[in-house]
Amino acid sequence: MQERRRNKKKNREILIISAFFCALFTWMIGYFVVYSVSHEEELINNSYNSRQRMLASEDYRGTIYDRNKEALAVTVIAPDGTEKRDYPYRNLFAHTVGYSGKGKTGLEAKYNYYLITSNISDAAKVENELAGKKNPGNALYTTLDLKLQEAADRAMGIYKGAIVALDPKTGKVLAMVSKPDFDANTIAENWDAYLADEEKSVLLNRASQGLYQPGSTFKIVTALEYLKQNDDRYEGYHFNCTGSSRFGDETIHCFHGMKHGAVDFQSSFAKSCNTSFAGIGMSLDRTRFGATASKLLFHHDIPFELPSSVSSIDLGERTTDAALLQASIGQGRTSISPLHLAMITAAIANDGVMMKPYLAEKIMSPDGSEIKVFMPEEVDTIMTKEQADILTGFMRSVVTEGTGRKLSEADYKAAGKTGSAEFSDSSTDSHAWFTGFAPSDDPKIVVTVIIESAGSGGDYAVPMAKRVFDAYFSEAN
């Protein structure tokens, strides 16, 4: 009798354990099925996934277009059936569209899943299979504008650096140029040479991955923090610039020792007076200043489809006076990518709302039906509309009476900020910056320019930005 009870108890335990593992096994199968469905794009894009090869055997890679249906990447099929990915504009979109061949980069990598998938009807697929033909892959339509990209490319010329153009209201990337560049059609042949040339770093997308000291363009952020900590009041500010000022053990010089004389807050900004802004920075609560920088995405990932670097700054409770002085004028341990600076500038143009930058407009099937549409997304409200309006006024004065006067005779009213960021012990070594938008009263486009080792932002970056603005407004008309 006892033996029978023991066996019964043992059988019950076995049943409980078996039921538990059956339930666990069922849950795991369900989890993997749900994960596979919800992460299908990510799983197929994995280079180890053999399904990529299977899809490639059934479908040929879809076309990538600009916003006006100009083909930027196409699959050319030879009479013998062999396929070749062709980039009609060679170097022009090398860092944004990317390449497919020696691995994948850019949009080719990000939207690989859609490009190697065909959403034509099942009947059409059967018909192609019977005829021994591959299915056409889906098409990617981008926010990029060929004419604007060409204008930015011509403006950059032989210089190293980057140009970014955004729609401030939506975050659409209209142009993104990085120099030096490369011919996406010959990437395989020149691969080893590109990897060996560390000085040029042609594979680096300087627009989103390059990190530079922002120089005086960062005075936008310093000015914003002053407004925040002084209830938007700035009219009573006055400073006398003698070309240099001493703050404790540190001496701050204006660019090339220029003496700006008596300046108020707006003229300090327009003339880009370092000594005035160093003093402004020293008057600010550094912890709150650091919190504003964080809200502006310093030390945070940029929400962007392509690889991008994280901007940084030394601002916080433990920041030294010396570090605060340098940070206030965009020097020292401050670094930012051109894309990030364009996003901050676009937020000013968009009444204080920062938008997520994006390149993909929509995915279309070969028969013309929409597979996926990408919509504008807000990142955050980083300032009030009143503060954005004040900063716009400051940036407009840069063009009318300050360091950006080479834009003053344009048919449109531009607003912006120049920068000359010193990056070595020599005061003659500086990157040239400009970031701004137009028209200032109803912004349609933001343009940010960085030219490596060029010198003054007003002399080099502003004329380049003007060529991009000119191209945009001539095309719009």
Buried (B, 14 or more C-beta within 10 A) or exposed (E): EEEEEEEEEEEEEEEEEEEEEEEEEEEEEEEEEEEEEEEEBEBBBEEEEEEBEEBBEBBBBBBBBBBEEBBBBBBEEEEEEEEEBEBEBBBBBBBBBBBBBEEBBBBBBBBBBBBBBBBBEEEBBEEBEEEEEBBBBBBBBBBBBBBBBBBBBEBBEEBBBBBBBBBBBBBBBBBBBBBBBBBBBBBEEBBEEBEEEEEBBBBBBBBBBBBBBBBBBBBBBBBBBBBBBBEBEBEEBEBEBEBEBEBEEBEBBBBEEBEBEEBBBBBBBBBBBBBBBBBBBBEBEBEEBBBBBBBBBBEBEBBBBBBBBBBBBBBBEEBEBBBBBBBBBBBBEBBBBBBBBBBBBBBBBBBBBBBBBBBBBBBBBBEEEEBEEBEEEEBBBBBBEEBBBBBBEBBBBBBBBBBBBBBBEBEBBBBBBBBBBBBEEEEEEBBBBBBBBBBBEEBBBBBBBBBBBBBBBBBBBBBBBBBBBBBBBEEEE
